[in-house]
Amino acid sequence: MEYLRIEANRQGYEPTQIKGTMTVGELISLLQDFPEEMPVILSHDNGYTYGGVCYDDIREDEYADAE
C-alpha cells in the first residue's frame, strides 16, 4: 500500500517553541502533488509507532505570543 508519511518530530513543549512550520497554504500546495485517495500516516519516534489523521484530530487553536 502506498501512503503519504508525515514524520511527526517533537520540537518543544509549547506551540511558541515551534519554528519554521508550514502554513496551511503551503501544506495545501504540497498535497496537490499526491493522489486524493492516498492515505496520510503520521510516523512517530523514527518509525517506531504510527498514527492516522482524522477529521476530529484537526482543530483551530491559538496561543499567546511570547513577550
FENGI-V408337 format. One record per residue. RES is the residue in one small letter. D_LAST is the distance of its C-alpha to the last C-alpha in Angstrom with 2 decimals. Layout:
res=RES d_last=D_LAST
res=RES d_last=D_LAST
This chain:
res=m d_last=46.72
res=e d_last=44.28
res=y d_last=40.67
res=l d_last=37.28
res=r d_last=35.24
res=i d_last=31.45
res=e d_last=30.28
res=a d_last=27.46
res=n d_last=25.48
res=r d_last=22.88
res=q d_last=19.77
res=g d_last=17.32
res=y d_last=16.93
res=e d_last=14.35
res=p d_last=13.95
res=t d_last=10.61
res=q d_last=12.80
res=i d_last=15.46
res=k d_last=15.96
res=g d_last=18.92
res=t d_last=20.17
res=m d_last=22.81
res=t d_last=22.52
res=v d_last=25.05
res=g d_last=27.10
res=e d_last=27.32
res=l d_last=28.38
res=i d_last=30.97
res=s d_last=32.32
res=l d_last=32.71
res=l d_last=34.39
res=q d_last=36.94
res=d d_last=38.69
res=f d_last=39.65
res=p d_last=42.38
res=e d_last=41.27
res=e d_last=43.10
res=m d_last=41.49
res=p d_last=39.71
res=v d_last=36.07
res=i d_last=35.51
res=l d_last=32.39
res=s d_last=33.08
res=h d_last=31.32
res=d d_last=31.85
res=n d_last=33.73
res=g d_last=36.16
res=y d_last=36.88
res=t d_last=35.89
res=y d_last=35.59
res=g d_last=34.51
res=g d_last=34.94
res=v d_last=32.81
res=c d_last=33.92
res=y d_last=33.10
res=d d_last=31.76
res=d d_last=29.29
res=i d_last=27.36
res=r d_last=24.90
res=e d_last=22.22
res=d d_last=18.99
res=e d_last=15.34
res=y d_last=12.02
res=a d_last=8.70
res=d d_last=6.28
res=a d_last=3.79
res=e d_last=0.00
